[in-house]
Amino acid sequence: MSKEFSYWTRNNLIDSIDGDIFDVLVIGGGIVGAGIIKGLSELGIKAMLTDKGDFASGTSSGSSKLIHGGLRYLQQGRLGYSRTLLKERNYLLKNSSVVQKIWFNLLVDKYSWKKWEIRTGLFLYSLLGGEITIPKFYKNKGEYHNSITGYFKFYDGQTDDSRLVLYNVIDAYNNGAYCFNYLSVIAITIKGQIAELTLKDELRGKVIKVSAKVVINAAGPWSERVIKMAGYELNGKFRLSKGIHIIYDRNALPITDGVILGSHLDNRQVLIIPWKNVLVIGTTDRFVDDPDDTSVKQEDINYLIENVARVFPDIKRAKMLASYSGIRPLFGEGSSPTKISRDFSLTENGPIISVLGGKISDYRRVSKRVIGMICARLSLKINLKDVPKVNFASAMSKRTYEYMIRFECAIKPEDILRRREGTEIYDPESLEAKRKEVLAAFKKLNVNT
Ligand SMILES: Cc1cc2nc3c(=O)[nH]c(=O)nc-3n(C[C@H](O)[C@H](O)[C@H](O)COP(=O)(O)OP(=O)(O)OC[C@H]3O[C@@H](n4cnc5c(N)ncnc54)[C@H](O)[C@@H]3O)c2cc1C
């Protein structure tokens, strides 16, 4: 049975922890922080997670929602990384009810990778994923524009990124972890082996202090800011890259499986991903400086539409329903974002362990690695097999708005419309009607923030 997890329980708990000492404090309620707090809660370690916005309000609600091995990493020679990701993909497909298989058609034409490259790549991809599949070429029999000679099929995994975060956080909370949204870390003071953190309640303006033996910096694109806040400097290059997606009705294009096409503009891959009622089309990859700038630029929308229109000219007549963006945290050298490794790095500064970069697909591996480091620091000898668990007591198919407010700590309309239900992306046509219902639910429960 779920415990109440609401605006009211949140406020009471914030008021009760002023001056407390935690074993672990996790900064950031994206997928990395969520996986870590879930694992810590399974081990009974006294831990707290805090996010300056809602859970999953950063990059973890702006992804392509794929749990994948990154076919393109093979082309870059990153075989080991792809193998690791494929192991994670397979584990999640097998063990988690919130990750499903998705099939892709990889189109072949003069802008795609060459046919032999795709054949070799997909064979290797299957081998690295623990299978032996001889890739089959299917001729284009009129399904696609006549410039496409044919396609290869392969599969990966797919999930609801913000829901995956929420399931981890809610389960962790039900296991006894302290989890707060809209509570920012605004200052960190190192006192010997311990960190003292100043936290600001973004809803009520209240400021409290807590201490922690270990601090996990899982602040995604804001990670370097957190390191600097504690008075340290990052050794290495931390970069940010923005990616956007545009949303169309699922029937806007005549496809059932996902489609990957080569860009005639810059040789990248553009993905058309069927998801719930819509098609998610992405993505771009441009360096940016500001982790808070999630604006979607018209030139990026045009880039995606132009690429898709080459194969599906009808897209120009269809209505774009919505768009969203996310900021990738990248750690490493590279002249363009695509050249920088997507693998995560861990750095240590006094009581702070920082996670830099990484992928949703890899969240379980990064969580386990960080939890191992925490256990070593706290002198705990614990078997970490299957930590964090990937099946979620909080994952259920139907929830009312009232339930999301009372048991999933939804505090603002967008917490429901963007992340818990995702109407803004998955059902944008009914957004205004749903907004009214959501506002009525908040009013009924007396939450007006
Ligand atoms: C366009 C795009 C597509 C992608 N597609 C995929 C994909 O298909 N598959 C895949 O595996 N990966 C994908 N990724 C990568 C993946 O989305 C990210 O690596 C992942 O979401 C990062 O998670 P995170 O927890 O590190 O960061 P975030 O999700 O950004 O979480 C960090 C959190 O820290 C909080 N925070 C920051 N500062 C503070 C503070 N001072 N106090 C309190 N809280 C703070 C923020 O509010 C935020 O919620 C994609 C990324 C992008 C941008």
Ligand as a Chemical Component Dictionary entry (heavy atoms), coordinates in Angstrom:
data_LIG
# 
_chem_comp.id                   LIG 
_chem_comp.type                 NON-POLYMER 
_chem_comp.pdbx_formal_charge   0 
_chem_comp.three_letter_code    LIG 
# 
loop_
_chem_comp_atom.comp_id 
_chem_comp_atom.atom_id 
_chem_comp_atom.alt_atom_id 
_chem_comp_atom.type_symbol 
_chem_comp_atom.charge 
_chem_comp_atom.model_Cartn_x 
_chem_comp_atom.model_Cartn_y 
_chem_comp_atom.model_Cartn_z 
_chem_comp_atom.pdbx_ordinal 
LIG C1  C1  C 0 17.453 14.997 -26.878 1  
LIG C2  C2  C 0 17.943 13.880 -26.020 2  
LIG C3  C3  C 0 17.590 12.572 -26.334 3  
LIG C4  C4  C 0 18.042 11.531 -25.524 4  
LIG N1  N1  N 0 17.630 10.282 -25.802 5  
LIG C5  C5  C 0 18.033 9.260  -25.031 6  
LIG C6  C6  C 0 17.546 7.951  -25.267 7  
LIG O1  O1  O 0 16.726 7.727  -26.155 8  
LIG N2  N2  N 0 17.998 6.952  -24.478 9  
LIG C7  C7  C 0 18.901 7.171  -23.477 10 
LIG O2  O2  O 0 19.297 6.208  -22.839 11 
LIG N3  N3  N 0 19.347 8.413  -23.188 12 
LIG C8  C8  C 0 18.928 9.458  -23.932 13 
LIG N4  N4  N 0 19.343 10.721 -23.662 14 
LIG C9  C9  C 0 20.238 10.960 -22.518 15 
LIG C10 C10 C 0 19.447 10.989 -21.201 16 
LIG O3  O3  O 0 18.212 11.625 -21.373 17 
LIG C11 C11 C 0 20.243 11.689 -20.114 18 
LIG O4  O4  O 0 21.532 11.182 -20.052 19 
LIG C12 C12 C 0 19.593 11.512 -18.747 20 
LIG O5  O5  O 0 18.235 11.856 -18.784 21 
LIG C13 C13 C 0 20.320 12.374 -17.718 22 
LIG O6  O6  O 0 19.720 12.129 -16.471 23 
LIG P1  P1  P 0 20.252 12.863 -15.176 24 
LIG O7  O7  O 0 19.537 12.289 -14.024 25 
LIG O8  O8  O 0 21.744 12.824 -15.181 26 
LIG O9  O9  O 0 19.908 14.406 -15.415 27 
LIG P2  P2  P 0 18.500 15.165 -15.300 28 
LIG O10 O10 O 0 17.376 14.359 -15.755 29 
LIG O11 O11 O 0 18.675 16.500 -15.951 30 
LIG O12 O12 O 0 18.330 15.367 -13.734 31 
LIG C14 C14 C 0 19.092 16.303 -13.010 32 
LIG C15 C15 C 0 18.164 16.957 -12.010 33 
LIG O13 O13 O 0 18.958 17.734 -11.114 34 
LIG C16 C16 C 0 18.150 18.793 -10.666 35 
LIG N5  N5  N 0 19.020 19.829 -10.093 36 
LIG C17 C17 C 0 19.955 20.538 -10.743 37 
LIG N6  N6  N 0 20.554 21.411 -9.896  38 
LIG C18 C18 C 0 19.968 21.227 -8.684  39 
LIG C19 C19 C 0 20.131 21.852 -7.402  40 
LIG N7  N7  N 0 21.009 22.846 -7.188  41 
LIG N8  N8  N 0 19.338 21.432 -6.378  42 
LIG C20 C20 C 0 18.432 20.434 -6.561  43 
LIG N9  N9  N 0 18.235 19.841 -7.767  44 
LIG C21 C21 C 0 18.999 20.226 -8.806  45 
LIG C22 C22 C 0 17.410 19.233 -11.926 46 
LIG O14 O14 O 0 16.219 19.950 -11.637 47 
LIG C23 C23 C 0 17.156 17.907 -12.637 48 
LIG O15 O15 O 0 15.838 17.417 -12.441 49 
LIG C24 C24 C 0 18.887 11.797 -24.420 50 
LIG C25 C25 C 0 19.222 13.113 -24.099 51 
LIG C26 C26 C 0 18.740 14.157 -24.881 52 
LIG C27 C27 C 0 19.054 15.555 -24.510 53 
# 
loop_
_chem_comp_bond.comp_id 
_chem_comp_bond.atom_id_1 
_chem_comp_bond.atom_id_2 
_chem_comp_bond.value_order 
_chem_comp_bond.pdbx_ordinal 
LIG C1  C2  SING 1  
LIG C2  C3  SING 2  
LIG C2  C26 DOUB 3  
LIG C3  C4  DOUB 4  
LIG C4  N1  SING 5  
LIG C4  C24 SING 6  
LIG N1  C5  DOUB 7  
LIG C5  C6  SING 8  
LIG C5  C8  SING 9  
LIG C6  O1  DOUB 10 
LIG C6  N2  SING 11 
LIG N2  C7  SING 12 
LIG C7  O2  DOUB 13 
LIG C7  N3  SING 14 
LIG N3  C8  DOUB 15 
LIG C8  N4  SING 16 
LIG N4  C9  SING 17 
LIG N4  C24 SING 18 
LIG C9  C10 SING 19 
LIG C10 O3  SING 20 
LIG C10 C11 SING 21 
LIG C11 O4  SING 22 
LIG C11 C12 SING 23 
LIG C12 O5  SING 24 
LIG C12 C13 SING 25 
LIG C13 O6  SING 26 
LIG O6  P1  SING 27 
LIG P1  O7  DOUB 28 
LIG P1  O8  SING 29 
LIG P1  O9  SING 30 
LIG O9  P2  SING 31 
LIG P2  O10 DOUB 32 
LIG P2  O11 SING 33 
LIG P2  O12 SING 34 
LIG O12 C14 SING 35 
LIG C14 C15 SING 36 
LIG C15 O13 SING 37 
LIG C15 C23 SING 38 
LIG O13 C16 SING 39 
LIG C16 N5  SING 40 
LIG C16 C22 SING 41 
LIG N5  C17 SING 42 
LIG N5  C21 SING 43 
LIG C17 N6  DOUB 44 
LIG N6  C18 SING 45 
LIG C18 C19 SING 46 
LIG C18 C21 DOUB 47 
LIG C19 N7  SING 48 
LIG C19 N8  DOUB 49 
LIG N8  C20 SING 50 
LIG C20 N9  DOUB 51 
LIG N9  C21 SING 52 
LIG C22 O14 SING 53 
LIG C22 C23 SING 54 
LIG C23 O15 SING 55 
LIG C24 C25 DOUB 56 
LIG C25 C26 SING 57 
LIG C26 C27 SING 58 
# 
